[in-house]
Structures are given as C-alpha cells and as structure tokens.
Amino acid sequence: MKIIKYLSLVLAVVLTASCEKNVIEFDATPISDMAEFQLHYMVPVTATAPFNITRVEVNGQLFANVKAPLNTYNVIPNSVGKFYAVNPGNVNLKMYMTAKLEPKGDSLVYDQSVTLAKGKQNVFVHAFDQVPVTFDNGFPYVARQTVTTDSTAWVKFYNFLYETAGVPTTNKIQYQYLDSRTGANVNIGAPVAFGETTGWIPVTVVKSVEVSAGSRIITFKMQEVNASGSVIGPLKIMNTSGAFIDYTATATLFIGRRYHHTMAGFRAVKAPNSSVRIFTAL
C-alpha cells in the first residue's frame, strides 16, 4: 500500500510540473483596429486568362500570385466572409499581368494608393489609370428574417458600367428583380450613378421548395434613369452579335445570404460586353 501511495504522489507531482511548463499560447494578431478589405477587379477587359492579375502587392507585400491569381471580374480573398487586414491609412496597391510581358515575368499594370479606414470595406479597381473606389461593407449585418414559406436575401448593387473604352456611363441605373408572386418588377434601392452603390437592399425570396433551406432563381432587370430622375426605359446593352438588347439575367438567391452584384464591362461594345458579376458576402 505504501508503494501505491508513493507512486500516486510522484504521479501527481509530475502532472503538476507538466501543466506548469507546457502552457499553450495562441499567437494571434488582433484585428479590431485594422482596416479589412476585399479587392474587386472590375476593369472592362476580355474575361480570359491572359487578362488575369497574376500578382497583387499591398504596401509592398505579396497578396496574390500566379498560383492564386485575381481573375477578371473577380475578387480576393475569393472566399465568403474573408478579408485582408492592413493598418488603416494610406495603402498602396500594385497589380501585375503576364499578358504584358516585357520580355518576361509579370509587368506592372496598376499602381495606385487609397485611404482605408478601420473596419470592413470593399475596394473596386475599375480602370488601370484611376484610383480605386472604396465602399463601407455594411458589417455587422442585421439578423436574417424568415416567414413560413418566404424570406429575405440581401443584394448590394454597384454601377461600374462603361459605354466604351474610358467612357463611364452618364446615366443612372435602376436595378430591379421580378417578384415571382405578382409578376411585377421591384426596385432594388434607388438608381445609382457610375461608381455608386445601393447599399444592402432586402429581396424577397419565395422558396422553390417549401420544406428546404430556401432558394429561388430570380430574374434581374435594369432601367436607365437620366440626371433629372426620369426613366428612359430598359437598359440596352450590345450583345456579341452587335445588336442592342434589353438587359436581363438570372441568379439563384438563398434565404439569409448577402450578394454583391456589380454591373461592369462595356455597354456599347461587342466584346467585352457588360453583365452583372456576383460575389457572395455571407
């Protein structure tokens, strides 16, 4: 019994010493006071690999490379709810493209600086010779709302539509969706000019299947609005055949989700013609 007693005492001492020496610490950097951002690449270029951004540097640090590029009409970090973090203040952005070989390696196509504030924001590069446009992300988001068979998704529409090379659209765009219950076009926020956004606007999603997580394919349209606020009519864009057609498109919305919808490209050019690019925020 004495042996068991002594062994128990030794074991207790060893365990106590182990706990004291092996303290686990998590070496993390707090980001509560940092500027968090997502970088959107909306320059009107042909949506092919040669125009992908193969290197992104932020304040001289590498944020993307050829193994994880910033593709045309896309965003980095390309993951739902993920942001980069930097110190608030003046931030330099450099973007490189292999399509501009001189004679080898990546060539610099974008070098601009922007002021970023504490908190989450979305940074849009829409021209290689222009400073980016920055928007508050609107975080924290309000809680989701659900009612029996229909509920809410949120859409944030951005207008980065060019008429032709170097010529932004001068009219505002009224973004709309087709209400599946009434067949009426419902405005998504107010009309927005080039470089503006609607902010987060609720969109009613009537479930395709009642007993489900909840989603539906929604039809989206646009109206052109002049400077005085008068509706000109449906926004007409040139298709790949050179004909002007009324803009319309579809996308699946899930209940409780949030989506960035960005109109980008050329309205009056066959290629690259314009369309809405979608990125899921939540």
Backbone as CSV, one residue per row, in Angstrom:
resi,resn,N_x,N_y,N_z,CA_x,CA_y,CA_z,C_x,C_y,C_z
1,MET,0.830,-1.207,0.000,0.000,0.000,0.000,0.863,1.255,0.000
2,LYS,2.031,1.156,0.742,2.927,2.311,0.775,3.460,2.623,-0.616
3,ILE,3.748,1.545,-1.382,4.284,1.736,-2.751,3.262,2.453,-3.620
4,ILE,2.010,2.023,-3.535,0.946,2.659,-4.322,0.791,4.108,-3.918
5,LYS,0.880,4.379,-2.601,0.756,5.742,-2.090,1.866,6.622,-2.626
6,TYR,3.108,6.113,-2.595,4.238,6.899,-3.084,4.171,7.120,-4.589
7,LEU,3.742,6.071,-5.328,3.597,6.206,-6.788,2.554,7.264,-7.137
8,SER,1.464,7.287,-6.397,0.406,8.273,-6.635,0.919,9.677,-6.396
9,LEU,1.755,9.831,-5.328,2.316,11.137,-5.002,3.272,11.614,-6.103
10,VAL,4.115,10.695,-6.581,5.052,11.037,-7.661,4.309,11.429,-8.925
11,LEU,3.269,10.660,-9.267,2.469,10.951,-10.465,1.812,12.319,-10.369
12,ALA,1.308,12.661,-9.211,0.663,13.965,-9.014,1.651,15.087,-9.200
13,VAL,2.891,14.915,-8.678,3.926,15.941,-8.817,4.319,16.117,-10.277
14,VAL,4.459,14.994,-11.007,4.841,15.043,-12.428,3.781,15.761,-13.245
15,LEU,2.517,15.419,-12.987,1.430,16.050,-13.735,1.359,17.541,-13.452
16,THR,1.582,17.911,-12.195,1.564,19.331,-11.836,2.678,20.079,-12.535
17,ALA,3.874,19.492,-12.553,5.015,20.124,-13.221,4.775,20.247,-14.710
18,SER,4.161,19.197,-15.314,3.893,19.235,-16.759,2.927,20.345,-17.102
19,CYS,1.901,20.501,-16.281,0.913,21.543,-16.543,1.525,22.927,-16.424
20,GLU,2.455,23.069,-15.493,3.077,24.368,-15.295,4.024,24.731,-16.428
21,LYS,4.734,23.745,-16.993,5.742,24.014,-18.009,5.156,24.122,-19.412
22,ASN,4.081,23.384,-19.698,3.526,23.328,-21.051,2.269,24.185,-21.169
23,VAL,2.432,25.472,-21.046,1.320,26.406,-21.191,1.129,26.699,-22.677
24,ILE,-0.056,26.446,-23.193,-0.345,26.656,-24.615,-0.790,28.093,-24.837
25,GLU,-0.096,28.788,-25.702,-0.430,30.166,-26.030,-0.758,30.274,-27.513
26,PHE,-1.765,31.086,-27.838,-2.165,31.301,-29.223,-1.633,32.654,-29.679
27,ASP,-0.662,32.612,-30.589,-0.007,33.827,-31.069,-0.826,34.421,-32.208
28,ALA,-1.783,35.277,-31.886,-2.671,35.870,-32.888,-2.576,37.390,-32.833
29,THR,-2.804,37.993,-33.977,-2.783,39.451,-34.065,-4.210,39.987,-34.035
30,PRO,-4.590,40.778,-33.041,-5.956,41.338,-33.006,-6.203,42.229,-34.223
31,ILE,-7.416,42.153,-34.787,-7.713,42.953,-35.974,-8.822,43.970,-35.723
32,SER,-9.197,44.156,-34.478,-10.297,45.074,-34.175,-9.994,46.504,-34.610
33,ASP,-8.721,46.866,-34.645,-8.341,48.215,-35.045,-7.731,48.261,-36.446
34,MET,-7.879,47.174,-37.198,-7.282,47.092,-38.531,-8.282,47.503,-39.605
35,ALA,-7.762,47.830,-40.780,-8.589,48.053,-41.964,-8.695,46.717,-42.691
36,GLU,-9.901,46.216,-42.830,-10.127,44.951,-43.530,-10.756,45.251,-44.892
37,PHE,-10.297,44.533,-45.927,-10.809,44.845,-47.256,-10.839,43.624,-48.165
38,GLN,-11.743,43.698,-49.138,-11.789,42.764,-50.259,-11.506,43.572,-51.518
39,LEU,-10.698,43.021,-52.431,-10.273,43.736,-53.627,-11.008,43.190,-54.845
40,HIS,-11.805,44.058,-55.500,-12.606,43.675,-56.663,-11.936,44.201,-57.940
41,TYR,-11.782,43.332,-58.919,-11.134,43.671,-60.194,-12.221,43.768,-61.266
42,MET,-12.661,45.004,-61.571,-13.779,45.232,-62.482,-13.385,46.080,-63.692
43,VAL,-12.128,46.049,-64.064,-11.684,46.759,-65.267,-12.313,46.076,-66.483
44,PRO,-12.884,46.842,-67.442,-13.512,46.214,-68.617,-12.476,45.618,-69.571
45,VAL,-12.139,44.370,-69.326,-11.202,43.627,-70.168,-11.893,42.344,-70.617
46,THR,-11.301,41.670,-71.580,-11.834,40.386,-72.019,-11.648,39.361,-70.908
47,ALA,-12.695,38.631,-70.606,-12.672,37.700,-69.476,-11.961,36.407,-69.845
48,THR,-10.663,36.521,-70.097,-9.837,35.362,-70.428,-8.571,35.400,-69.570
49,ALA,-7.915,34.250,-69.469,-6.755,34.106,-68.588,-5.644,35.129,-68.820
50,PRO,-5.341,35.528,-70.063,-4.259,36.499,-70.244,-4.486,37.832,-69.537
51,PHE,-5.724,38.138,-69.177,-6.015,39.401,-68.505,-6.193,39.232,-66.994
52,ASN,-5.931,38.020,-66.490,-5.946,37.834,-65.044,-4.775,38.584,-64.411
53,ILE,-4.972,39.035,-63.199,-3.902,39.676,-62.444,-3.113,38.585,-61.734
54,THR,-1.857,38.420,-62.134,-1.051,37.306,-61.632,-0.207,37.657,-60.417
55,ARG,-0.253,38.918,-60.013,0.443,39.299,-58.785,-0.198,40.565,-58.226
56,VAL,-0.490,40.556,-56.944,-1.012,41.728,-56.245,-0.105,42.008,-55.056
57,GLU,0.356,43.245,-54.965,1.158,43.670,-53.825,0.420,44.778,-53.085
58,VAL,0.350,44.644,-51.772,-0.292,45.642,-50.919,0.772,46.172,-49.962
59,ASN,1.089,47.463,-50.118,2.168,48.060,-49.326,3.454,47.251,-49.425
60,GLY,3.721,46.744,-50.639,4.961,46.015,-50.883,4.937,44.556,-50.490
61,GLN,3.836,44.072,-49.928,3.734,42.674,-49.537,2.896,41.912,-50.552
62,LEU,3.273,40.662,-50.817,2.589,39.839,-51.807,1.272,39.310,-51.239
63,PHE,0.156,39.613,-51.924,-1.164,39.147,-51.501,-1.764,38.138,-52.478
64,ALA,-1.288,38.102,-53.721,-1.769,37.133,-54.712,-0.650,36.889,-55.713
65,ASN,-0.619,35.678,-56.257,0.390,35.362,-57.274,-0.222,34.468,-58.340
66,VAL,0.616,33.970,-59.255,0.109,33.198,-60.386,-0.561,31.896,-59.939
67,LYS,-0.211,31.398,-58.755,-0.839,30.181,-58.234,-2.225,30.466,-57.667
68,ALA,-2.453,31.685,-57.240,-3.757,32.114,-56.717,-4.012,33.520,-57.230
69,PRO,-4.341,33.664,-58.527,-4.449,34.983,-59.151,-5.755,35.692,-58.816
70,LEU,-5.791,36.971,-59.180,-7.033,37.745,-59.138,-7.594,37.724,-60.549
71,ASN,-8.596,36.892,-60.774,-9.138,36.718,-62.115,-10.014,37.896,-62.530
72,THR,-10.240,38.020,-63.837,-11.067,39.108,-64.356,-12.448,39.086,-63.722
73,TYR,-12.966,40.277,-63.418,-14.297,40.441,-62.831,-14.476,39.559,-61.594
74,ASN,-13.440,39.542,-60.763,-13.477,38.688,-59.581,-12.962,39.458,-58.379
75,VAL,-12.745,38.771,-57.284,-12.402,39.422,-56.030,-11.467,38.529,-55.231
76,ILE,-10.580,39.145,-54.463,-9.772,38.423,-53.493,-9.907,39.107,-52.132
77,PRO,-9.886,38.350,-51.033,-9.903,36.894,-50.970,-11.188,36.350,-51.604
78,ASN,-11.057,35.299,-52.391,-12.211,34.750,-53.100,-12.908,33.695,-52.245
79,SER,-13.258,34.081,-51.029,-13.937,33.196,-50.086,-14.982,34.006,-49.332
80,VAL,-16.107,33.375,-49.083,-17.210,34.061,-48.403,-16.774,34.509,-47.004
81,GLY,-16.952,35.802,-46.729,-16.691,36.325,-45.402,-15.236,36.558,-45.060
82,LYS,-14.305,36.361,-46.015,-12.880,36.551,-45.738,-12.418,37.938,-46.210
83,PHE,-11.507,38.552,-45.436,-10.968,39.872,-45.739,-9.465,39.880,-45.490
84,TYR,-8.763,40.756,-46.200,-7.376,41.050,-45.860,-7.368,42.118,-44.771
85,ALA,-6.288,42.160,-43.992,-6.180,43.156,-42.928,-4.863,43.911,-43.063
86,VAL,-4.943,45.235,-43.017,-3.771,46.104,-43.046,-3.994,47.228,-42.033
87,ASN,-2.946,47.967,-41.757,-3.097,49.121,-40.874,-3.915,50.203,-41.572
88,PRO,-4.821,50.875,-40.880,-5.603,51.956,-41.504,-4.687,53.065,-42.000
89,GLY,-5.180,53.782,-43.010,-4.413,54.891,-43.572,-4.136,54.692,-45.043
90,ASN,-3.066,55.270,-45.537,-2.713,55.196,-46.955,-2.207,53.801,-47.303
91,VAL,-2.841,53.171,-48.294,-2.497,51.813,-48.705,-2.196,51.812,-50.198
92,ASN,-1.019,51.291,-50.559,-0.622,51.221,-51.965,-0.973,49.855,-52.554
93,LEU,-1.586,49.883,-53.734,-1.959,48.659,-54.442,-1.193,48.578,-55.756
94,LYS,-0.520,47.462,-55.972,0.152,47.202,-57.250,-0.393,45.905,-57.832
95,MET,-0.713,45.939,-59.128,-1.241,44.765,-59.804,-0.399,44.499,-61.051
96,TYR,-0.122,43.209,-61.280,0.743,42.804,-62.389,0.003,41.810,-63.276
97,MET,0.381,41.785,-64.555,-0.305,40.937,-65.522,0.715,40.287,-66.459
98,THR,0.630,38.970,-66.645,1.577,38.292,-67.531,1.287,38.567,-68.996
99,ALA,0.096,39.085,-69.303,-0.227,39.409,-70.700,0.617,40.567,-71.217
100,LYS,1.302,41.276,-70.332,2.118,42.431,-70.714,3.604,42.121,-70.497
101,LEU,4.079,41.019,-71.060,5.449,40.585,-70.839,6.452,41.569,-71.415
102,GLU,7.493,41.890,-70.621,8.484,42.878,-71.065,9.911,42.478,-70.705
103,PRO,10.579,41.540,-71.289,10.053,40.498,-72.178,9.612,39.253,-71.435
104,LYS,9.867,39.194,-70.116,9.462,38.011,-69.358,9.034,38.441,-67.959
105,GLY,8.263,37.563,-67.339,7.771,37.877,-65.991,6.538,38.767,-66.027
106,ASP,6.050,39.112,-64.846,4.860,39.962,-64.737,5.216,41.431,-64.937
107,SER,4.337,42.180,-65.611,4.531,43.615,-65.762,3.500,44.380,-64.957
108,LEU,3.929,45.499,-64.421,3.074,46.345,-63.601,2.024,47.029,-64.481
109,VAL,0.714,46.814,-64.152,-0.364,47.456,-64.907,-1.171,48.420,-64.039
110,TYR,-0.954,48.354,-62.723,-1.742,49.211,-61.824,-0.907,49.579,-60.609
111,ASP,-0.874,50.865,-60.301,-0.114,51.357,-59.152,-0.824,52.596,-58.614
112,GLN,-1.695,52.397,-57.634,-2.474,53.485,-57.054,-2.543,53.307,-55.539
113,SER,-2.830,54.395,-54.862,-2.978,54.349,-53.411,-4.372,54.789,-53.012
114,VAL,-4.831,54.271,-51.888,-6.165,54.563,-51.402,-6.120,54.638,-49.881
115,THR,-6.988,55.439,-49.304,-7.070,55.544,-47.847,-8.129,54.576,-47.331
116,LEU,-7.709,53.664,-46.462,-8.630,52.694,-45.884,-8.840,52.998,-44.403
117,ALA,-10.086,52.857,-43.978,-10.445,53.141,-42.591,-10.520,51.855,-41.786
118,LYS,-10.605,51.996,-40.489,-10.787,50.832,-39.624,-12.126,50.178,-39.939
119,GLY,-12.156,48.862,-39.985,-13.381,48.137,-40.288,-13.350,47.508,-41.666
120,LYS,-14.470,46.907,-42.044,-14.552,46.165,-43.299,-14.999,47.081,-44.444
121,GLN,-14.356,46.905,-45.617,-14.689,47.692,-46.790,-14.398,46.905,-48.065
122,ASN,-15.026,47.348,-49.148,-14.834,46.738,-50.460,-14.161,47.746,-51.371
123,VAL,-13.048,47.330,-51.986,-12.237,48.201,-52.830,-12.374,47.748,-54.285
124,PHE,-12.827,48.666,-55.163,-13.081,48.339,-56.564,-12.065,49.030,-57.472
125,VAL,-11.334,48.230,-58.237,-10.461,48.754,-59.289,-11.234,48.627,-60.598
126,HIS,-11.555,49.779,-61.229,-12.380,49.768,-62.435,-11.647,50.298,-63.661
127,ALA,-10.445,50.857,-63.476,-9.624,51.351,-64.587,-8.177,51.335,-64.139
128,PHE,-7.267,50.990,-65.043,-5.869,50.867,-64.664,-5.220,52.215,-64.344
129,ASP,-5.856,53.316,-64.784,-5.263,54.637,-64.547,-6.064,55.469,-63.538
130,GLN,-6.942,54.821,-62.774,-7.782,55.541,-61.815,-7.593,54.971,-60.411
131,VAL,-7.737,55.849,-59.408,-7.687,55.354,-58.030,-8.899,54.457,-57.790
132,PRO,-8.776,53.470,-56.913,-9.926,52.590,-56.665,-11.038,53.317,-55.921
133,VAL,-12.235,52.766,-56.013,-13.392,53.299,-55.290,-13.650,52.378,-54.095
134,THR,-13.825,52.977,-52.931,-13.981,52.202,-51.696,-15.378,52.392,-51.110
135,PHE,-15.969,51.291,-50.669,-17.295,51.312,-50.063,-17.243,50.636,-48.694
136,ASP,-17.971,51.190,-47.751,-18.138,50.520,-46.462,-18.893,49.215,-46.697
137,ASN,-18.431,48.143,-46.096,-19.046,46.829,-46.316,-20.422,46.706,-45.670
138,GLY,-20.722,47.544,-44.686,-22.020,47.460,-44.021,-22.075,46.439,-42.906
139,PHE,-20.915,45.958,-42.478,-20.849,44.979,-41.395,-20.841,45.712,-40.052
140,PRO,-21.486,45.208,-38.988,-22.174,43.909,-38.893,-23.542,43.926,-39.553
141,TYR,-23.933,42.785,-40.098,-25.202,42.664,-40.806,-26.349,42.422,-39.834
142,VAL,-27.550,42.832,-40.238,-28.725,42.562,-39.409,-29.059,41.079,-39.485
143,ALA,-29.758,40.586,-38.473,-30.098,39.172,-38.417,-31.058,38.791,-39.537
144,ARG,-30.973,37.546,-39.980,-31.878,37.073,-41.026,-33.311,37.041,-40.519
145,GLN,-34.254,37.166,-41.452,-35.671,37.157,-41.114,-36.351,36.070,-41.939
146,THR,-37.189,35.280,-41.302,-37.851,34.186,-42.017,-39.340,34.166,-41.708
147,VAL,-40.139,33.959,-42.727,-41.584,33.815,-42.579,-41.986,32.570,-43.360
148,THR,-42.666,31.644,-42.707,-43.136,30.363,-43.225,-42.541,29.933,-44.558
149,THR,-43.038,30.457,-45.692,-42.583,29.961,-46.988,-41.756,30.955,-47.769
150,ASP,-41.560,32.142,-47.247,-40.688,33.070,-47.962,-39.849,33.840,-46.951
151,SER,-38.762,34.406,-47.423,-37.881,35.105,-46.513,-37.057,36.113,-47.277
152,THR,-35.896,36.450,-46.721,-35.143,37.578,-47.251,-33.708,37.208,-47.581
153,ALA,-33.271,37.659,-48.748,-31.849,37.717,-49.091,-31.544,39.198,-49.264
154,TRP,-30.260,39.555,-49.310,-29.875,40.959,-49.482,-28.965,41.095,-50.688
155,VAL,-29.205,42.136,-51.466,-28.392,42.418,-52.651,-27.839,43.833,-52.537
156,LYS,-26.572,43.984,-52.875,-25.925,45.292,-52.917,-25.437,45.493,-54.348
157,PHE,-26.070,46.422,-55.064,-25.771,46.626,-56.480,-24.779,47.771,-56.663
158,TYR,-23.793,47.556,-57.544,-22.775,48.562,-57.862,-22.807,48.858,-59.355
159,ASN,-22.665,50.124,-59.709,-22.650,50.541,-61.109,-21.229,50.902,-61.530
160,PHE,-20.592,50.012,-62.307,-19.287,50.296,-62.909,-19.357,50.034,-64.416
161,LEU,-20.461,50.472,-65.022,-20.696,50.254,-66.444,-20.019,51.338,-67.281
162,TYR,-19.226,50.904,-68.253,-18.620,51.818,-69.225,-19.410,51.753,-70.530
163,GLU,-19.524,52.906,-71.196,-20.126,52.922,-72.537,-19.152,52.308,-73.541
164,THR,-17.961,52.895,-73.606,-16.861,52.412,-74.442,-15.584,52.613,-73.634
165,ALA,-14.435,52.334,-74.239,-13.167,52.431,-73.519,-12.957,53.831,-72.942
166,GLY,-12.790,53.900,-71.631,-12.519,55.165,-70.960,-13.707,56.080,-70.787
167,VAL,-14.901,55.614,-71.146,-16.103,56.463,-71.077,-17.145,55.810,-70.158
168,PRO,-17.192,56.225,-68.893,-18.211,55.667,-67.988,-19.614,56.098,-68.419
169,THR,-20.609,55.306,-68.087,-21.985,55.682,-68.383,-22.356,56.952,-67.609
170,THR,-23.118,57.813,-68.232,-23.520,59.069,-67.592,-24.903,58.990,-66.972
171,ASN,-25.659,57.971,-67.331,-26.993,57.793,-66.760,-26.937,56.890,-65.529
172,LYS,-27.936,57.031,-64.685,-28.044,56.160,-63.527,-28.728,54.852,-63.932
173,ILE,-28.526,53.834,-63.103,-29.148,52.538,-63.347,-30.062,52.195,-62.171
174,GLN,-31.296,51.821,-62.505,-32.230,51.308,-61.503,-32.230,49.785,-61.612
175,TYR,-31.692,49.126,-60.605,-31.649,47.666,-60.602,-32.984,47.149,-60.094
176,GLN,-33.493,46.054,-60.681,-34.803,45.517,-60.343,-34.775,43.994,-60.316
177,TYR,-35.757,43.422,-59.610,-35.958,41.972,-59.702,-37.432,41.703,-59.932
178,LEU,-37.700,40.554,-60.536,-39.071,40.156,-60.853,-39.657,39.388,-59.679
179,ASP,-40.730,39.931,-59.090,-41.414,39.281,-57.973,-42.196,38.084,-58.510
180,SER,-41.838,36.881,-58.062,-42.459,35.662,-58.590,-43.918,35.533,-58.189
181,ARG,-44.345,36.272,-57.162,-45.738,36.167,-56.719,-46.661,37.070,-57.516
182,THR,-46.180,38.266,-57.841,-47.040,39.247,-58.505,-46.690,39.465,-59.976
183,GLY,-45.473,39.071,-60.368,-45.036,39.306,-61.740,-44.595,40.736,-61.989
184,ALA,-44.487,41.536,-60.911,-44.093,42.947,-61.040,-42.592,43.104,-60.851
185,ASN,-42.025,44.113,-61.512,-40.626,44.455,-61.313,-40.498,45.301,-60.049
186,VAL,-39.631,44.900,-59.138,-39.449,45.589,-57.862,-38.072,46.251,-57.857
187,ASN,-38.037,47.532,-57.517,-36.764,48.249,-57.473,-35.885,47.752,-56.331
188,ILE,-34.608,47.620,-56.622,-33.613,47.295,-55.598,-32.905,48.594,-55.251
189,GLY,-33.380,49.263,-54.231,-32.824,50.553,-53.848,-33.174,51.637,-54.843
190,ALA,-32.436,52.733,-54.769,-32.632,53.869,-55.670,-31.669,53.749,-56.855
191,PRO,-31.917,54.512,-57.934,-30.984,54.494,-59.073,-29.597,54.958,-58.635
192,VAL,-28.550,54.337,-59.192,-27.186,54.689,-58.812,-26.375,55.095,-60.042
193,ALA,-25.548,56.112,-59.864,-24.660,56.582,-60.925,-23.394,55.735,-60.945
194,PHE,-22.555,55.998,-61.934,-21.292,55.273,-62.043,-20.477,55.454,-60.766
195,GLY,-19.940,54.345,-60.256,-19.125,54.402,-59.050,-19.907,54.483,-57.772
196,GLU,-21.222,54.203,-57.834,-22.062,54.249,-56.645,-22.684,52.878,-56.372
197,THR,-23.252,52.747,-55.179,-23.910,51.500,-54.789,-25.240,51.793,-54.124
198,THR,-26.120,50.800,-54.140,-27.424,50.926,-53.488,-27.348,50.723,-51.985
199,GLY,-26.274,50.114,-51.508,-26.259,49.628,-50.136,-27.028,48.313,-50.080
200,TRP,-27.103,47.706,-48.902,-27.785,46.413,-48.763,-29.291,46.593,-48.824
201,ILE,-29.907,45.920,-49.798,-31.351,46.022,-50.030,-31.980,44.628,-49.905
202,PRO,-33.045,44.488,-49.104,-33.696,43.181,-48.974,-34.435,42.786,-50.248
203,VAL,-34.332,41.521,-50.599,-35.037,40.952,-51.748,-35.824,39.747,-51.250
204,THR,-37.126,39.731,-51.506,-37.963,38.628,-51.055,-37.717,37.391,-51.901
205,VAL,-37.412,36.291,-51.232,-37.165,35.017,-51.915,-38.278,34.050,-51.557
206,VAL,-39.125,33.725,-52.514,-40.170,32.726,-52.302,-39.557,31.370,-52.611
207,LYS,-39.521,30.487,-51.619,-38.861,29.199,-51.804,-39.423,28.427,-52.993
208,SER,-38.536,27.823,-53.755,-38.981,26.925,-54.828,-39.571,25.654,-54.226
209,VAL,-38.979,25.183,-53.119,-39.483,24.018,-52.383,-39.716,24.461,-50.948
210,GLU,-40.938,24.352,-50.459,-41.289,24.919,-49.146,-40.453,24.321,-48.025
211,VAL,-40.342,22.975,-47.993,-39.559,22.333,-46.941,-38.119,22.206,-47.446
212,SER,-37.364,23.279,-47.292,-35.987,23.313,-47.788,-35.259,24.466,-47.124
213,ALA,-33.962,24.528,-47.375,-33.177,25.652,-46.848,-33.658,26.957,-47.453
214,GLY,-34.185,26.892,-48.667,-34.816,28.060,-49.271,-33.975,28.777,-50.296
215,SER,-34.354,28.655,-51.558,-33.683,29.384,-52.629,-34.621,29.498,-53.810
216,ARG,-34.259,30.381,-54.742,-35.048,30.523,-55.955,-34.212,31.212,-57.014
217,ILE,-34.447,30.862,-58.269,-33.826,31.571,-59.383,-34.607,32.863,-59.601
218,ILE,-33.914,33.984,-59.498,-34.541,35.297,-59.607,-34.132,35.952,-60.921
219,THR,-35.078,36.616,-61.568,-34.789,37.372,-62.787,-34.509,38.825,-62.425
220,PHE,-33.403,39.349,-62.961,-32.999,40.736,-62.698,-33.049,41.558,-63.976
221,LYS,-33.467,42.818,-63.841,-33.547,43.736,-64.969,-32.975,45.084,-64.560
222,MET,-32.840,45.990,-65.527,-32.335,47.332,-65.249,-33.105,48.358,-66.058
223,GLN,-33.295,49.526,-65.447,-33.869,50.677,-66.126,-32.815,51.784,-66.158
224,GLU,-32.785,52.524,-67.259,-31.872,53.656,-67.367,-32.596,54.910,-66.908
225,VAL,-31.924,55.706,-66.073,-32.526,56.910,-65.496,-31.613,58.096,-65.779
226,ASN,-32.193,59.201,-66.299,-31.355,60.357,-66.627,-31.083,61.221,-65.394
227,ALA,-30.327,62.307,-65.591,-29.894,63.150,-64.480,-31.057,63.783,-63.730
228,SER,-32.178,64.022,-64.417,-33.332,64.648,-63.766,-34.205,63.641,-63.027
229,GLY,-33.847,62.358,-63.123,-34.601,61.333,-62.420,-35.678,60.663,-63.238
230,SER,-35.774,61.003,-64.518,-36.795,60.402,-65.388,-36.292,59.073,-65.957
231,VAL,-37.174,58.088,-65.977,-36.816,56.773,-66.514,-36.806,56.839,-68.039
232,ILE,-35.683,56.487,-68.631,-35.549,56.477,-70.087,-36.177,55.218,-70.652
233,GLY,-35.989,54.110,-69.956,-36.500,52.828,-70.406,-35.546,51.724,-70.004
234,PRO,-35.791,50.498,-70.460,-34.896,49.389,-70.112,-33.473,49.676,-70.583
235,LEU,-32.501,49.306,-69.748,-31.105,49.463,-70.145,-30.802,48.520,-71.292
236,LYS,-30.292,49.077,-72.379,-29.957,48.271,-73.551,-28.450,48.111,-73.640
237,ILE,-28.004,46.858,-73.829,-26.585,46.578,-73.967,-26.342,45.869,-75.292
238,MET,-25.136,46.028,-75.819,-24.789,45.367,-77.073,-24.373,43.927,-76.788
239,ASN,-24.952,42.994,-77.555,-24.552,41.600,-77.387,-23.377,41.266,-78.313
240,THR,-22.946,40.031,-78.315,-21.773,39.641,-79.093,-22.016,39.688,-80.597
241,SER,-23.280,39.823,-80.997,-23.602,39.951,-82.430,-23.654,41.403,-82.875
242,GLY,-23.506,42.327,-81.935,-23.538,43.747,-82.268,-24.914,44.374,-82.184
243,ALA,-25.905,43.618,-81.713,-27.265,44.151,-81.589,-27.507,44.610,-80.153
244,PHE,-28.313,45.673,-79.989,-28.681,46.162,-78.662,-29.922,45.419,-78.175
245,ILE,-29.837,44.900,-76.963,-30.951,44.150,-76.372,-31.198,44.662,-74.953
246,ASP,-32.423,44.458,-74.446,-32.726,44.819,-73.068,-31.950,43.905,-72.128
247,TYR,-31.328,44.512,-71.120,-30.571,43.684,-70.178,-31.521,42.866,-69.310
248,THR,-31.232,41.585,-69.200,-31.927,40.709,-68.263,-30.999,39.552,-67.933
249,ALA,-31.091,39.072,-66.710,-30.249,37.955,-66.288,-30.910,37.266,-65.111
250,THR,-30.459,36.071,-64.807,-30.999,35.323,-63.668,-29.870,34.916,-62.721
251,ALA,-30.223,34.751,-61.471,-29.271,34.279,-60.464,-30.054,33.618,-59.338
252,THR,-29.459,32.636,-58.707,-30.104,31.956,-57.592,-29.769,32.677,-56.287
253,LEU,-30.808,33.036,-55.544,-30.633,33.656,-54.226,-31.075,32.676,-53.146
254,PHE,-30.280,32.587,-52.089,-30.615,31.741,-50.952,-31.046,32.619,-49.781
255,ILE,-32.037,32.149,-49.046,-32.552,32.882,-47.901,-31.430,33.121,-46.888
256,GLY,-31.344,34.352,-46.402,-30.361,34.701,-45.394,-29.002,35.095,-45.936
257,ARG,-28.784,34.903,-47.241,-27.497,35.220,-47.841,-27.441,36.683,-48.281
258,ARG,-26.189,37.169,-48.479,-25.954,38.523,-48.988,-25.044,38.443,-50.205
259,TYR,-25.378,39.257,-51.226,-24.675,39.179,-52.504,-24.286,40.562,-53.015
260,HIS,-23.029,40.674,-53.457,-22.595,41.851,-54.202,-22.921,41.611,-55.676
261,HIS,-23.689,42.513,-56.298,-23.991,42.449,-57.733,-23.349,43.664,-58.401
262,THR,-22.377,43.432,-59.270,-21.638,44.527,-59.889,-21.817,44.520,-61.400
263,MET,-22.378,45.621,-61.926,-22.517,45.775,-63.374,-21.212,46.367,-63.903
264,ALA,-20.543,45.623,-64.798,-19.251,46.060,-65.310,-19.086,45.595,-66.756
265,GLY,-18.128,46.212,-67.450,-17.893,45.916,-68.857,-18.348,47.084,-69.723
266,PHE,-18.428,46.857,-71.035,-18.830,47.889,-71.990,-20.288,47.697,-72.405
267,ARG,-21.046,48.781,-72.374,-22.448,48.716,-72.803,-22.570,48.714,-74.315
268,ALA,-21.720,49.496,-75.012,-21.873,49.700,-76.453,-20.723,49.100,-77.260
269,VAL,-20.163,48.005,-76.765,-19.084,47.298,-77.457,-19.408,45.807,-77.412
270,LYS,-19.123,45.103,-78.520,-19.447,43.677,-78.581,-18.641,42.853,-77.576
271,ALA,-17.384,43.218,-77.423,-16.527,42.461,-76.506,-15.428,43.372,-75.968
272,PRO,-15.226,43.384,-74.656,-16.024,42.637,-73.670,-17.330,43.355,-73.350
273,ASN,-18.445,42.677,-73.612,-19.726,43.320,-73.326,-20.013,43.245,-71.831
274,SER,-21.105,43.832,-71.408,-21.357,44.023,-69.981,-22.280,42.953,-69.400
275,SER,-22.115,42.736,-68.102,-23.005,41.857,-67.358,-22.775,42.076,-65.875
276,VAL,-23.631,41.471,-65.061,-23.516,41.598,-63.621,-22.659,40.445,-63.093
277,ARG,-21.639,40.819,-62.313,-20.790,39.818,-61.661,-21.218,39.720,-60.206
278,ILE,-21.323,38.475,-59.695,-21.879,38.235,-58.366,-20.833,37.623,-57.441
279,PHE,-20.762,38.161,-56.240,-19.875,37.629,-55.210,-20.675,37.525,-53.917
280,THR,-20.624,36.357,-53.281,-21.389,36.129,-52.064,-20.648,36.700,-50.854
281,ALA,-21.318,37.596,-50.137,-20.699,38.250,-48.992,-20.884,37.420,-47.711
282,LEU,-22.010,36.737,-47.617,-22.339,35.965,-46.399,-23.237,34.799,-46.758
